[in-house]
Amino acid sequence: MEKRKVTQYQLLKGGIDNKTLDSLKKNKNITMITLEKLCAIIGCTPNDIVEFK
């Protein structure tokens, strides 16, 4: 988000709700729909967001 200068406000306007933002901050699970929304808002791919260990 920092690289692309995307704010939390833009995420909220893009359809990401406060509860989901809180989950993201706490590294909790999100749905694939949320991941799709994040990618559309930020302008990235899931590979830019998700890391499998």
mmCIF entry with sequence, helices, sheets and N, C-alpha, C, O atoms, coordinates in Angstrom:
data_MODEL
# 
_entry.id   MODEL 
# 
_entity.id                         1 
_entity.type                       polymer 
_entity.pdbx_number_of_molecules   1 
# 
_entity_poly.entity_id                      1 
_entity_poly.type                           'polypeptide(L)' 
_entity_poly.nstd_linkage                   no 
_entity_poly.nstd_monomer                   no 
_entity_poly.pdbx_seq_one_letter_code       MEKRKVTQYQLLKGGIDNKTLDSLKKNKNITMITLEKLCAIIGCTPNDIVEFK 
_entity_poly.pdbx_seq_one_letter_code_can   MEKRKVTQYQLLKGGIDNKTLDSLKKNKNITMITLEKLCAIIGCTPNDIVEFK 
_entity_poly.pdbx_strand_id                 A 
# 
loop_
_entity_poly_seq.entity_id 
_entity_poly_seq.num 
_entity_poly_seq.mon_id 
_entity_poly_seq.hetero 
1 1  MET n 
1 2  GLU n 
1 3  LYS n 
1 4  ARG n 
1 5  LYS n 
1 6  VAL n 
1 7  THR n 
1 8  GLN n 
1 9  TYR n 
1 10 GLN n 
1 11 LEU n 
1 12 LEU n 
1 13 LYS n 
1 14 GLY n 
1 15 GLY n 
1 16 ILE n 
1 17 ASP n 
1 18 ASN n 
1 19 LYS n 
1 20 THR n 
1 21 LEU n 
1 22 ASP n 
1 23 SER n 
1 24 LEU n 
1 25 LYS n 
1 26 LYS n 
1 27 ASN n 
1 28 LYS n 
1 29 ASN n 
1 30 ILE n 
1 31 THR n 
1 32 MET n 
1 33 ILE n 
1 34 THR n 
1 35 LEU n 
1 36 GLU n 
1 37 LYS n 
1 38 LEU n 
1 39 CYS n 
1 40 ALA n 
1 41 ILE n 
1 42 ILE n 
1 43 GLY n 
1 44 CYS n 
1 45 THR n 
1 46 PRO n 
1 47 ASN n 
1 48 ASP n 
1 49 ILE n 
1 50 VAL n 
1 51 GLU n 
1 52 PHE n 
1 53 LYS n 
# 
_struct_asym.id          A 
_struct_asym.entity_id   1 
# 
loop_
_struct_conf.conf_type_id 
_struct_conf.id 
_struct_conf.pdbx_PDB_helix_id 
_struct_conf.beg_label_comp_id 
_struct_conf.beg_label_asym_id 
_struct_conf.beg_label_seq_id 
_struct_conf.pdbx_beg_PDB_ins_code 
_struct_conf.end_label_comp_id 
_struct_conf.end_label_asym_id 
_struct_conf.end_label_seq_id 
_struct_conf.pdbx_end_PDB_ins_code 
_struct_conf.beg_auth_comp_id 
_struct_conf.beg_auth_asym_id 
_struct_conf.beg_auth_seq_id 
_struct_conf.end_auth_comp_id 
_struct_conf.end_auth_asym_id 
_struct_conf.end_auth_seq_id 
_struct_conf.pdbx_PDB_helix_class 
_struct_conf.details 
_struct_conf.pdbx_PDB_helix_length 
HELX_P HELX_P1 AA1 GLN A 8  ? LYS A 13 ? GLN A 8  LYS A 13 1 ? 6  
HELX_P HELX_P2 AA2 ASN A 18 ? LYS A 25 ? ASN A 18 LYS A 25 1 ? 8  
HELX_P HELX_P3 AA3 MET A 32 ? ILE A 42 ? MET A 32 ILE A 42 1 ? 11 
HELX_P HELX_P4 AA4 PRO A 46 ? ILE A 49 ? PRO A 46 ILE A 49 1 ? 4  
# 
_struct_conf_type.id          HELX_P 
_struct_conf_type.criteria    ? 
_struct_conf_type.reference   ? 
# 
loop_
_atom_site.group_PDB 
_atom_site.id 
_atom_site.type_symbol 
_atom_site.label_atom_id 
_atom_site.label_alt_id 
_atom_site.label_comp_id 
_atom_site.label_asym_id 
_atom_site.label_entity_id 
_atom_site.label_seq_id 
_atom_site.pdbx_PDB_ins_code 
_atom_site.Cartn_x 
_atom_site.Cartn_y 
_atom_site.Cartn_z 
_atom_site.occupancy 
_atom_site.B_iso_or_equiv 
_atom_site.pdbx_formal_charge 
_atom_site.auth_seq_id 
_atom_site.auth_comp_id 
_atom_site.auth_asym_id 
_atom_site.auth_atom_id 
_atom_site.pdbx_PDB_model_num 
ATOM 1   N N  . MET A 1 1  ? 0.821   -1.190  0.000  1.00 0.00 ? 1  MET A N  1 
ATOM 2   C CA . MET A 1 1  ? 0.000   0.000   0.000  1.00 0.00 ? 1  MET A CA 1 
ATOM 3   C C  . MET A 1 1  ? 0.868   1.260   0.000  1.00 0.00 ? 1  MET A C  1 
ATOM 4   O O  . MET A 1 1  ? 0.559   2.240   -0.677 1.00 0.00 ? 1  MET A O  1 
ATOM 5   N N  . GLU A 1 2  ? 1.950   1.218   0.763  1.00 0.00 ? 2  GLU A N  1 
ATOM 6   C CA . GLU A 1 2  ? 2.822   2.393   0.817  1.00 0.00 ? 2  GLU A CA 1 
ATOM 7   C C  . GLU A 1 2  ? 3.437   2.693   -0.538 1.00 0.00 ? 2  GLU A C  1 
ATOM 8   O O  . GLU A 1 2  ? 3.476   3.847   -0.965 1.00 0.00 ? 2  GLU A O  1 
ATOM 9   N N  . LYS A 1 3  ? 3.924   1.647   -1.222 1.00 0.00 ? 3  LYS A N  1 
ATOM 10  C CA . LYS A 1 3  ? 4.554   1.848   -2.533 1.00 0.00 ? 3  LYS A CA 1 
ATOM 11  C C  . LYS A 1 3  ? 3.600   2.496   -3.510 1.00 0.00 ? 3  LYS A C  1 
ATOM 12  O O  . LYS A 1 3  ? 4.005   3.341   -4.308 1.00 0.00 ? 3  LYS A O  1 
ATOM 13  N N  . ARG A 1 4  ? 2.331   2.109   -3.456 1.00 0.00 ? 4  ARG A N  1 
ATOM 14  C CA . ARG A 1 4  ? 1.335   2.595   -4.417 1.00 0.00 ? 4  ARG A CA 1 
ATOM 15  C C  . ARG A 1 4  ? 0.500   3.751   -3.862 1.00 0.00 ? 4  ARG A C  1 
ATOM 16  O O  . ARG A 1 4  ? -0.453  4.215   -4.489 1.00 0.00 ? 4  ARG A O  1 
ATOM 17  N N  . LYS A 1 5  ? 0.892   4.202   -2.659 1.00 0.00 ? 5  LYS A N  1 
ATOM 18  C CA . LYS A 1 5  ? 0.234   5.344   -2.011 1.00 0.00 ? 5  LYS A CA 1 
ATOM 19  C C  . LYS A 1 5  ? -1.287  5.154   -1.884 1.00 0.00 ? 5  LYS A C  1 
ATOM 20  O O  . LYS A 1 5  ? -2.073  6.049   -2.193 1.00 0.00 ? 5  LYS A O  1 
ATOM 21  N N  . VAL A 1 6  ? -1.669  3.959   -1.419 1.00 0.00 ? 6  VAL A N  1 
ATOM 22  C CA . VAL A 1 6  ? -3.078  3.639   -1.176 1.00 0.00 ? 6  VAL A CA 1 
ATOM 23  C C  . VAL A 1 6  ? -3.331  3.774   0.321  1.00 0.00 ? 6  VAL A C  1 
ATOM 24  O O  . VAL A 1 6  ? -2.589  3.227   1.137  1.00 0.00 ? 6  VAL A O  1 
ATOM 25  N N  . THR A 1 7  ? -4.383  4.508   0.674  1.00 0.00 ? 7  THR A N  1 
ATOM 26  C CA . THR A 1 7  ? -4.706  4.737   2.075  1.00 0.00 ? 7  THR A CA 1 
ATOM 27  C C  . THR A 1 7  ? -5.814  3.796   2.545  1.00 0.00 ? 7  THR A C  1 
ATOM 28  O O  . THR A 1 7  ? -6.497  3.165   1.737  1.00 0.00 ? 7  THR A O  1 
ATOM 29  N N  . GLN A 1 8  ? -5.978  3.714   3.856  1.00 0.00 ? 8  GLN A N  1 
ATOM 30  C CA . GLN A 1 8  ? -7.076  2.926   4.411  1.00 0.00 ? 8  GLN A CA 1 
ATOM 31  C C  . GLN A 1 8  ? -8.414  3.498   3.956  1.00 0.00 ? 8  GLN A C  1 
ATOM 32  O O  . GLN A 1 8  ? -9.369  2.753   3.736  1.00 0.00 ? 8  GLN A O  1 
ATOM 33  N N  . TYR A 1 9  ? -8.480  4.799   3.819  1.00 0.00 ? 9  TYR A N  1 
ATOM 34  C CA . TYR A 1 9  ? -9.709  5.441   3.348  1.00 0.00 ? 9  TYR A CA 1 
ATOM 35  C C  . TYR A 1 9  ? -10.072 4.933   1.948  1.00 0.00 ? 9  TYR A C  1 
ATOM 36  O O  . TYR A 1 9  ? -11.241 4.672   1.665  1.00 0.00 ? 9  TYR A O  1 
ATOM 37  N N  . GLN A 1 10 ? -9.079  4.796   1.084  1.00 0.00 ? 10 GLN A N  1 
ATOM 38  C CA . GLN A 1 10 ? -9.339  4.285   -0.259 1.00 0.00 ? 10 GLN A CA 1 
ATOM 39  C C  . GLN A 1 10 ? -9.826  2.841   -0.208 1.00 0.00 ? 10 GLN A C  1 
ATOM 40  O O  . GLN A 1 10 ? -10.679 2.448   -1.004 1.00 0.00 ? 10 GLN A O  1 
ATOM 41  N N  . LEU A 1 11 ? -9.295  2.051   0.719  1.00 0.00 ? 11 LEU A N  1 
ATOM 42  C CA . LEU A 1 11 ? -9.767  0.675   0.881  1.00 0.00 ? 11 LEU A CA 1 
ATOM 43  C C  . LEU A 1 11 ? -11.225 0.659   1.328  1.00 0.00 ? 11 LEU A C  1 
ATOM 44  O O  . LEU A 1 11 ? -12.030 -0.128  0.829  1.00 0.00 ? 11 LEU A O  1 
ATOM 45  N N  . LEU A 1 12 ? -11.553 1.531   2.267  1.00 0.00 ? 12 LEU A N  1 
ATOM 46  C CA . LEU A 1 12 ? -12.940 1.619   2.729  1.00 0.00 ? 12 LEU A CA 1 
ATOM 47  C C  . LEU A 1 12 ? -13.870 2.014   1.587  1.00 0.00 ? 12 LEU A C  1 
ATOM 48  O O  . LEU A 1 12 ? -14.939 1.426   1.423  1.00 0.00 ? 12 LEU A O  1 
ATOM 49  N N  . LYS A 1 13 ? -13.469 2.999   0.805  1.00 0.00 ? 13 LYS A N  1 
ATOM 50  C CA . LYS A 1 13 ? -14.275 3.440   -0.341 1.00 0.00 ? 13 LYS A CA 1 
ATOM 51  C C  . LYS A 1 13 ? -14.379 2.354   -1.414 1.00 0.00 ? 13 LYS A C  1 
ATOM 52  O O  . LYS A 1 13 ? -15.346 2.323   -2.176 1.00 0.00 ? 13 LYS A O  1 
ATOM 53  N N  . GLY A 1 14 ? -13.382 1.462   -1.475 1.00 0.00 ? 14 GLY A N  1 
ATOM 54  C CA . GLY A 1 14 ? -13.358 0.393   -2.459 1.00 0.00 ? 14 GLY A CA 1 
ATOM 55  C C  . GLY A 1 14 ? -14.130 -0.849  -2.042 1.00 0.00 ? 14 GLY A C  1 
ATOM 56  O O  . GLY A 1 14 ? -14.201 -1.818  -2.798 1.00 0.00 ? 14 GLY A O  1 
ATOM 57  N N  . GLY A 1 15 ? -14.711 -0.829  -0.840 1.00 0.00 ? 15 GLY A N  1 
ATOM 58  C CA . GLY A 1 15 ? -15.542 -1.948  -0.416 1.00 0.00 ? 15 GLY A CA 1 
ATOM 59  C C  . GLY A 1 15 ? -14.951 -2.834  0.663  1.00 0.00 ? 15 GLY A C  1 
ATOM 60  O O  . GLY A 1 15 ? -15.532 -3.865  1.002  1.00 0.00 ? 15 GLY A O  1 
ATOM 61  N N  . ILE A 1 16 ? -13.814 -2.453  1.204  1.00 0.00 ? 16 ILE A N  1 
ATOM 62  C CA . ILE A 1 16 ? -13.222 -3.199  2.311  1.00 0.00 ? 16 ILE A CA 1 
ATOM 63  C C  . ILE A 1 16 ? -13.752 -2.576  3.605  1.00 0.00 ? 16 ILE A C  1 
ATOM 64  O O  . ILE A 1 16 ? -13.554 -1.385  3.847  1.00 0.00 ? 16 ILE A O  1 
ATOM 65  N N  . ASP A 1 17 ? -14.425 -3.379  4.436  1.00 0.00 ? 17 ASP A N  1 
ATOM 66  C CA . ASP A 1 17 ? -15.030 -2.793  5.642  1.00 0.00 ? 17 ASP A CA 1 
ATOM 67  C C  . ASP A 1 17 ? -14.046 -2.733  6.811  1.00 0.00 ? 17 ASP A C  1 
ATOM 68  O O  . ASP A 1 17 ? -12.962 -3.314  6.758  1.00 0.00 ? 17 ASP A O  1 
ATOM 69  N N  . ASN A 1 18 ? -14.445 -2.021  7.867  1.00 0.00 ? 18 ASN A N  1 
ATOM 70  C CA . ASN A 1 18 ? -13.579 -1.820  9.036  1.00 0.00 ? 18 ASN A CA 1 
ATOM 71  C C  . ASN A 1 18 ? -13.188 -3.141  9.692  1.00 0.00 ? 18 ASN A C  1 
ATOM 72  O O  . ASN A 1 18 ? -12.048 -3.301  10.129 1.00 0.00 ? 18 ASN A O  1 
ATOM 73  N N  . LYS A 1 19 ? -14.113 -4.077  9.762  1.00 0.00 ? 19 LYS A N  1 
ATOM 74  C CA . LYS A 1 19 ? -13.838 -5.371  10.375 1.00 0.00 ? 19 LYS A CA 1 
ATOM 75  C C  . LYS A 1 19 ? -12.735 -6.103  9.607  1.00 0.00 ? 19 LYS A C  1 
ATOM 76  O O  . LYS A 1 19 ? -11.851 -6.711  10.211 1.00 0.00 ? 19 LYS A O  1 
ATOM 77  N N  . THR A 1 20 ? -12.788 -6.043  8.299  1.00 0.00 ? 20 THR A N  1 
ATOM 78  C CA . THR A 1 20 ? -11.771 -6.684  7.469  1.00 0.00 ? 20 THR A CA 1 
ATOM 79  C C  . THR A 1 20 ? -10.431 -5.984  7.620  1.00 0.00 ? 20 THR A C  1 
ATOM 80  O O  . THR A 1 20 ? -9.396  -6.646  7.700  1.00 0.00 ? 20 THR A O  1 
ATOM 81  N N  . LEU A 1 21 ? -10.433 -4.663  7.660  1.00 0.00 ? 21 LEU A N  1 
ATOM 82  C CA . LEU A 1 21 ? -9.187  -3.922  7.881  1.00 0.00 ? 21 LEU A CA 1 
ATOM 83  C C  . LEU A 1 21 ? -8.548  -4.320  9.207  1.00 0.00 ? 21 LEU A C  1 
ATOM 84  O O  . LEU A 1 21 ? -7.330  -4.472  9.295  1.00 0.00 ? 21 LEU A O  1 
ATOM 85  N N  . ASP A 1 22 ? -9.375  -4.489  10.237 1.00 0.00 ? 22 ASP A N  1 
ATOM 86  C CA . ASP A 1 22 ? -8.878  -4.912  11.542 1.00 0.00 ? 22 ASP A CA 1 
ATOM 87  C C  . ASP A 1 22 ? -8.268  -6.309  11.453 1.00 0.00 ? 22 ASP A C  1 
ATOM 88  O O  . ASP A 1 22 ? -7.220  -6.572  12.044 1.00 0.00 ? 22 ASP A O  1 
ATOM 89  N N  . SER A 1 23 ? -8.925  -7.204  10.712 1.00 0.00 ? 23 SER A N  1 
ATOM 90  C CA . SER A 1 23 ? -8.401  -8.560  10.525 1.00 0.00 ? 23 SER A CA 1 
ATOM 91  C C  . SER A 1 23 ? -7.051  -8.534  9.813  1.00 0.00 ? 23 SER A C  1 
ATOM 92  O O  . SER A 1 23 ? -6.136  -9.273  10.177 1.00 0.00 ? 23 SER A O  1 
ATOM 93  N N  . LEU A 1 24 ? -6.933  -7.689  8.809  1.00 0.00 ? 24 LEU A N  1 
ATOM 94  C CA . LEU A 1 24 ? -5.673  -7.573  8.071  1.00 0.00 ? 24 LEU A CA 1 
ATOM 95  C C  . LEU A 1 24 ? -4.547  -7.087  8.980  1.00 0.00 ? 24 LEU A C  1 
ATOM 96  O O  . LEU A 1 24 ? -3.424  -7.588  8.915  1.00 0.00 ? 24 LEU A O  1 
ATOM 97  N N  . LYS A 1 25 ? -4.854  -6.115  9.821  1.00 0.00 ? 25 LYS A N  1 
ATOM 98  C CA . LYS A 1 25 ? -3.848  -5.572  10.730 1.00 0.00 ? 25 LYS A CA 1 
ATOM 99  C C  . LYS A 1 25 ? -3.373  -6.622  11.727 1.00 0.00 ? 25 LYS A C  1 
ATOM 100 O O  . LYS A 1 25 ? -2.226  -6.594  12.171 1.00 0.00 ? 25 LYS A O  1 
ATOM 101 N N  . LYS A 1 26 ? -4.270  -7.554  12.077 1.00 0.00 ? 26 LYS A N  1 
ATOM 102 C CA . LYS A 1 26 ? -3.945  -8.593  13.066 1.00 0.00 ? 26 LYS A CA 1 
ATOM 103 C C  . LYS A 1 26 ? -3.503  -9.899  12.413 1.00 0.00 ? 26 LYS A C  1 
ATOM 104 O O  . LYS A 1 26 ? -3.406  -10.928 13.081 1.00 0.00 ? 26 LYS A O  1 
ATOM 105 N N  . ASN A 1 27 ? -3.232  -9.859  11.092 1.00 0.00 ? 27 ASN A N  1 
ATOM 106 C CA . ASN A 1 27 ? -2.787  -11.031 10.339 1.00 0.00 ? 27 ASN A CA 1 
ATOM 107 C C  . ASN A 1 27 ? -3.753  -12.208 10.449 1.00 0.00 ? 27 ASN A C  1 
ATOM 108 O O  . ASN A 1 27 ? -3.332  -13.362 10.528 1.00 0.00 ? 27 ASN A O  1 
ATOM 109 N N  . LYS A 1 28 ? -5.042  -11.906 10.453 1.00 0.00 ? 28 LYS A N  1 
ATOM 110 C CA . LYS A 1 28 ? -6.057  -12.955 10.471 1.00 0.00 ? 28 LYS A CA 1 
ATOM 111 C C  . LYS A 1 28 ? -6.433  -13.312 9.036  1.00 0.00 ? 28 LYS A C  1 
ATOM 112 O O  . LYS A 1 28 ? -6.004  -12.653 8.089  1.00 0.00 ? 28 LYS A O  1 
ATOM 113 N N  . ASN A 1 29 ? -7.233  -14.354 8.890  1.00 0.00 ? 29 ASN A N  1 
ATOM 114 C CA . ASN A 1 29 ? -7.648  -14.827 7.570  1.00 0.00 ? 29 ASN A CA 1 
ATOM 115 C C  . ASN A 1 29 ? -8.600  -13.845 6.890  1.00 0.00 ? 29 ASN A C  1 
ATOM 116 O O  . ASN A 1 29 ? -9.370  -13.139 7.541  1.00 0.00 ? 29 ASN A O  1 
ATOM 117 N N  . ILE A 1 30 ? -8.521  -13.824 5.563  1.00 0.00 ? 30 ILE A N  1 
ATOM 118 C CA . ILE A 1 30 ? -9.466  -13.056 4.752  1.00 0.00 ? 30 ILE A CA 1 
ATOM 119 C C  . ILE A 1 30 ? -9.998  -13.974 3.661  1.00 0.00 ? 30 ILE A C  1 
ATOM 120 O O  . ILE A 1 30 ? -9.422  -15.028 3.390  1.00 0.00 ? 30 ILE A O  1 
ATOM 121 N N  . THR A 1 31 ? -11.089 -13.574 3.044  1.00 0.00 ? 31 THR A N  1 
ATOM 122 C CA . THR A 1 31 ? -11.677 -14.379 1.981  1.00 0.00 ? 31 THR A CA 1 
ATOM 123 C C  . THR A 1 31 ? -11.008 -14.068 0.646  1.00 0.00 ? 31 THR A C  1 
ATOM 124 O O  . THR A 1 31 ? -10.307 -13.066 0.496  1.00 0.00 ? 31 THR A O  1 
ATOM 125 N N  . MET A 1 32 ? -11.241 -14.943 -0.304 1.00 0.00 ? 32 MET A N  1 
ATOM 126 C CA . MET A 1 32 ? -10.715 -14.715 -1.651 1.00 0.00 ? 32 MET A CA 1 
ATOM 127 C C  . MET A 1 32 ? -11.373 -13.487 -2.278 1.00 0.00 ? 32 MET A C  1 
ATOM 128 O O  . MET A 1 32 ? -10.741 -12.780 -3.064 1.00 0.00 ? 32 MET A O  1 
ATOM 129 N N  . ILE A 1 33 ? -12.618 -13.233 -1.943 1.00 0.00 ? 33 ILE A N  1 
ATOM 130 C CA . ILE A 1 33 ? -13.312 -12.044 -2.459 1.00 0.00 ? 33 ILE A CA 1 
ATOM 131 C C  . ILE A 1 33 ? -12.609 -10.784 -1.958 1.00 0.00 ? 33 ILE A C  1 
ATOM 132 O O  . ILE A 1 33 ? -12.414 -9.832  -2.713 1.00 0.00 ? 33 ILE A O  1 
ATOM 133 N N  . THR A 1 34 ? -12.230 -10.785 -0.681 1.00 0.00 ? 34 THR A N  1 
ATOM 134 C CA . THR A 1 34 ? -11.507 -9.645  -0.123 1.00 0.00 ? 34 THR A CA 1 
ATOM 135 C C  . THR A 1 34 ? -10.155 -9.491  -0.794 1.00 0.00 ? 34 THR A C  1 
ATOM 136 O O  . THR A 1 34 ? -9.734  -8.374  -1.097 1.00 0.00 ? 34 THR A O  1 
ATOM 137 N N  . LEU A 1 35 ? -9.474  -10.602 -1.030 1.00 0.00 ? 35 LEU A N  1 
ATOM 138 C CA . LEU A 1 35 ? -8.188  -10.558 -1.715 1.00 0.00 ? 35 LEU A CA 1 
ATOM 139 C C  . LEU A 1 35 ? -8.346  -9.966  -3.114 1.00 0.00 ? 35 LEU A C  1 
ATOM 140 O O  . LEU A 1 35 ? -7.519  -9.170  -3.559 1.00 0.00 ? 35 LEU A O  1 
ATOM 141 N N  . GLU A 1 36 ? -9.406  -10.359 -3.794 1.00 0.00 ? 36 GLU A N  1 
ATOM 142 C CA . GLU A 1 36 ? -9.674  -9.821  -5.133 1.00 0.00 ? 36 GLU A CA 1 
ATOM 143 C C  . GLU A 1 36 ? -9.916  -8.314  -5.080 1.00 0.00 ? 36 GLU A C  1 
ATOM 144 O O  . GLU A 1 36 ? -9.409  -7.572  -5.921 1.00 0.00 ? 36 GLU A O  1 
ATOM 145 N N  . LYS A 1 37 ? -10.694 -7.861  -4.087 1.00 0.00 ? 37 LYS A N  1 
ATOM 146 C CA . LYS A 1 37 ? -10.950 -6.428  -3.931 1.00 0.00 ? 37 LYS A CA 1 
ATOM 147 C C  . LYS A 1 37 ? -9.659  -5.672  -3.643 1.00 0.00 ? 37 LYS A C  1 
ATOM 148 O O  . LYS A 1 37 ? -9.412  -4.611  -4.217 1.00 0.00 ? 37 LYS A O  1 
ATOM 149 N N  . LEU A 1 38 ? -8.833  -6.225  -2.749 1.00 0.00 ? 38 LEU A N  1 
ATOM 150 C CA . LEU A 1 38 ? -7.564  -5.577  -2.417 1.00 0.00 ? 38 LEU A CA 1 
ATOM 151 C C  . LEU A 1 38 ? -6.686  -5.414  -3.650 1.00 0.00 ? 38 LEU A C  1 
ATOM 152 O O  . LEU A 1 38 ? -6.103  -4.353  -3.876 1.00 0.00 ? 38 LEU A O  1 
ATOM 153 N N  . CYS A 1 39 ? -6.598  -6.464  -4.435 1.00 0.00 ? 39 CYS A N  1 
ATOM 154 C CA . CYS A 1 39 ? -5.775  -6.404  -5.647 1.00 0.00 ? 39 CYS A CA 1 
ATOM 155 C C  . CYS A 1 39 ? -6.298  -5.356  -6.625 1.00 0.00 ? 39 CYS A C  1 
ATOM 156 O O  . CYS A 1 39 ? -5.520  -4.629  -7.243 1.00 0.00 ? 39 CYS A O  1 
ATOM 157 N N  . ALA A 1 40 ? -7.617  -5.286  -6.760 1.00 0.00 ? 40 ALA A N  1 
ATOM 158 C CA . ALA A 1 40 ? -8.206  -4.299  -7.673 1.00 0.00 ? 40 ALA A CA 1 
ATOM 159 C C  . ALA A 1 40 ? -7.936  -2.873  -7.194 1.00 0.00 ? 40 ALA A C  1 
ATOM 160 O O  . ALA A 1 40 ? -7.621  -1.994  -7.996 1.00 0.00 ? 40 ALA A O  1 
ATOM 161 N N  . ILE A 1 41 ? -8.058  -2.648  -5.892 1.00 0.00 ? 41 ILE A N  1 
ATOM 162 C CA . ILE A 1 41 ? -7.866  -1.304  -5.342 1.00 0.00 ? 41 ILE A CA 1 
ATOM 163 C C  . ILE A 1 41 ? -6.395  -0.900  -5.401 1.00 0.00 ? 41 ILE A C  1 
ATOM 164 O O  . ILE A 1 41 ? -6.060  0.211   -5.810 1.00 0.00 ? 41 ILE A O  1 
ATOM 165 N N  . ILE A 1 42 ? -5.522  -1.819  -4.985 1.00 0.00 ? 42 ILE A N  1 
ATOM 166 C CA . ILE A 1 42 ? -4.098  -1.503  -4.901 1.00 0.00 ? 42 ILE A CA 1 
ATOM 167 C C  . ILE A 1 42 ? -3.426  -1.547  -6.269 1.00 0.00 ? 42 ILE A C  1 
ATOM 168 O O  . ILE A 1 42 ? -2.442  -0.848  -6.508 1.00 0.00 ? 42 ILE A O  1 
ATOM 169 N N  . GLY A 1 43 ? -3.965  -2.373  -7.167 1.00 0.00 ? 43 GLY A N  1 
ATOM 170 C CA . GLY A 1 43 ? -3.372  -2.507  -8.495 1.00 0.00 ? 43 GLY A CA 1 
ATOM 171 C C  . GLY A 1 43 ? -2.224  -3.500  -8.489 1.00 0.00 ? 43 GLY A C  1 
ATOM 172 O O  . GLY A 1 43 ? -1.131  -3.211  -8.976 1.00 0.00 ? 43 GLY A O  1 
ATOM 173 N N  . CYS A 1 44 ? -2.488  -4.680  -7.927 1.00 0.00 ? 44 CYS A N  1 
ATOM 174 C CA . CYS A 1 44 ? -1.455  -5.699  -7.831 1.00 0.00 ? 44 CYS A CA 1 
ATOM 175 C C  . CYS A 1 44 ? -2.056  -7.076  -8.091 1.00 0.00 ? 44 CYS A C  1 
ATOM 176 O O  . CYS A 1 44 ? -3.233  -7.192  -8.431 1.00 0.00 ? 44 CYS A O  1 
ATOM 177 N N  . THR A 1 45 ? -1.252  -8.106  -7.930 1.00 0.00 ? 45 THR A N  1 
ATOM 178 C CA . THR A 1 45 ? -1.732  -9.473  -8.071 1.00 0.00 ? 45 THR A CA 1 
ATOM 179 C C  . THR A 1 45 ? -1.709  -10.135 -6.694 1.00 0.00 ? 45 THR A C  1 
ATOM 180 O O  . THR A 1 45 ? -1.064  -9.624  -5.779 1.00 0.00 ? 45 THR A O  1 
ATOM 181 N N  . PRO A 1 46 ? -2.408  -11.271 -6.531 1.00 0.00 ? 46 PRO A N  1 
ATOM 182 C CA . PRO A 1 46 ? -2.369  -11.971 -5.239 1.00 0.00 ? 46 PRO A CA 1 
ATOM 183 C C  . PRO A 1 46 ? -0.926  -12.342 -4.814 1.00 0.00 ? 46 PRO A C  1 
ATOM 184 O O  . PRO A 1 46 ? -0.617  -12.378 -3.623 1.00 0.00 ? 46 PRO A O  1 
ATOM 185 N N  . ASN A 1 47 ? -0.066  -12.611 -5.787 1.00 0.00 ? 47 ASN A N  1 
ATOM 186 C CA . ASN A 1 47 ? 1.318   -12.947 -5.458 1.00 0.00 ? 47 ASN A CA 1 
ATOM 187 C C  . ASN A 1 47 ? 2.048   -11.790 -4.753 1.00 0.00 ? 47 ASN A C  1 
ATOM 188 O O  . ASN A 1 47 ? 3.013   -12.011 -4.021 1.00 0.00 ? 47 ASN A O  1 
ATOM 189 N N  . ASP A 1 48 ? 1.582   -10.574 -4.981 1.00 0.00 ? 48 ASP A N  1 
ATOM 190 C CA . ASP A 1 48 ? 2.184   -9.415  -4.320 1.00 0.00 ? 48 ASP A CA 1 
ATOM 191 C C  . ASP A 1 48 ? 1.749   -9.301  -2.863 1.00 0.00 ? 48 ASP A C  1 
ATOM 192 O O  . ASP A 1 48 ? 2.405   -8.628  -2.068 1.00 0.00 ? 48 ASP A O  1 
ATOM 193 N N  . ILE A 1 49 ? 0.641   -9.961  -2.510 1.00 0.00 ? 49 ILE A N  1 
ATOM 194 C CA . ILE A 1 49 ? 0.064   -9.841  -1.178 1.00 0.00 ? 49 ILE A CA 1 
ATOM 195 C C  . ILE A 1 49 ? 0.290   -11.086 -0.337 1.00 0.00 ? 49 ILE A C  1 
ATOM 196 O O  . ILE A 1 49 ? 0.610   -10.988 0.848  1.00 0.00 ? 49 ILE A O  1 
ATOM 197 N N  . VAL A 1 50 ? 0.126   -12.254 -0.940 1.00 0.00 ? 50 VAL A N  1 
ATOM 198 C CA . VAL A 1 50 ? 0.136   -13.514 -0.214 1.00 0.00 ? 50 VAL A CA 1 
ATOM 199 C C  . VAL A 1 50 ? 1.512   -14.168 -0.287 1.00 0.00 ? 50 VAL A C  1 
ATOM 200 O O  . VAL A 1 50 ? 2.167   -14.173 -1.330 1.00 0.00 ? 50 VAL A O  1 
ATOM 201 N N  . GLU A 1 51 ? 1.928   -14.716 0.847  1.00 0.00 ? 51 GLU A N  1 
ATOM 202 C CA . GLU A 1 51 ? 3.172   -15.476 0.900  1.00 0.00 ? 51 GLU A CA 1 
ATOM 203 C C  . GLU A 1 51 ? 2.897   -16.785 1.612  1.00 0.00 ? 51 GLU A C  1 
ATOM 204 O O  . GLU A 1 51 ? 2.384   -16.790 2.731  1.00 0.00 ? 51 GLU A O  1 
ATOM 205 N N  . PHE A 1 52 ? 3.232   -17.892 0.975  1.00 0.00 ? 52 PHE A N  1 
ATOM 206 C CA . PHE A 1 52 ? 3.072   -19.209 1.581  1.00 0.00 ? 52 PHE A CA 1 
ATOM 207 C C  . PHE A 1 52 ? 4.387   -19.636 2.193  1.00 0.00 ? 52 PHE A C  1 
ATOM 208 O O  . PHE A 1 52 ? 5.446   -19.499 1.581  1.00 0.00 ? 52 PHE A O  1 
ATOM 209 N N  . LYS A 1 53 ? 4.312   -20.153 3.405  1.00 0.00 ? 53 LYS A N  1 
ATOM 210 C CA . LYS A 1 53 ? 5.518   -20.621 4.093  1.00 0.00 ? 53 LYS A CA 1 
ATOM 211 C C  . LYS A 1 53 ? 5.400   -22.087 4.403  1.00 0.00 ? 53 LYS A C  1 
ATOM 212 O O  . LYS A 1 53 ? 6.315   -22.671 4.983  1.00 0.00 ? 53 LYS A O  1 
# 
